[in-house]
Each structure stands twice: as structure tokens, then as C-alpha cells.
Amino acid sequence: MVCTVCQTRTSPLWRRGDKGEVLCNACGLYHKHHKKPRPISLANSSARSSRRSNHQN
């Protein structure tokens, strides 16, 4: 599968747009919340990573 917005081939979840187009998870969520395609400047950014603290109780 290929996202019709950002052309990525990897996604944890594939979604459908209003017209049935295939969207990656990031583009699909952006479209759902903003009602417009995800900007290319965001589409090429890498995924966020989280940092775990080494805090112990």
C-alpha cells in the first residue's frame, strides 16, 4: 500500500479518506481532525520518539 498524500509505504495502520483514498495513519488522523490533506512539510518529518526517565520509586 502507498499513502496518496505522503507516498509512504509503511504505517502501523492504514485509513481511508472521504473519497476512499488510502492514507497512512498520520495523514488519516490529520485529515480527520483538520478536514484537509496533511501538508507535505509535515509528511516528510520523522516520527516522534519518547524518552523514558530512569526514575525509580
N, C-alpha and C positions, 0 to 999 in steps of 0.2 A: 504494500500500500504506500501511497505517496500523498502527503498533505497538499491540498490545492493552493494553500496560501504560502507556506514557507518551504515547500518541497522536501521536507524531512521524510526519511524512510523509517525512522524509529520513534516509537511513542509507547508509553505504558498503557494507553487507552486511545482508541480511535473513536471519533464522534462524527456526526452528520450535521451539515449546515441546514439552513432553511430550505434550500433547493435540492437537498440530498447529496451535496458535495462532501467528499471525505476530508476531515480535518483532524490534525493531531490533537492531543489533549490540550496543549497550551493555546492553540488557535481556537479550538472549540469553546474553551472556557472564556476566552477574551470576547469572542463573538456573542456568547450567551449573555455576558454582562454589559457589553458596550453597544450591541446591535450593529456592529460594523467589523470589517476584517481587521485582523491584527496587523499593525504596522510592520513593515519589513525590518526596520531598525530593531524592533523587539524580537522578531522572528529569528534573527541570526545570533541573538545573545545566548550564552550558555546557561544551563540550568543552575539554579541556586543550590548551594550546598550549606548544610547546617554544621555548626561546631558544637560538639558536646563538651560540657565542662567536666572537669575531673573532681567535682565536688562530692565529698562523702559525708554522710550523716553520722 
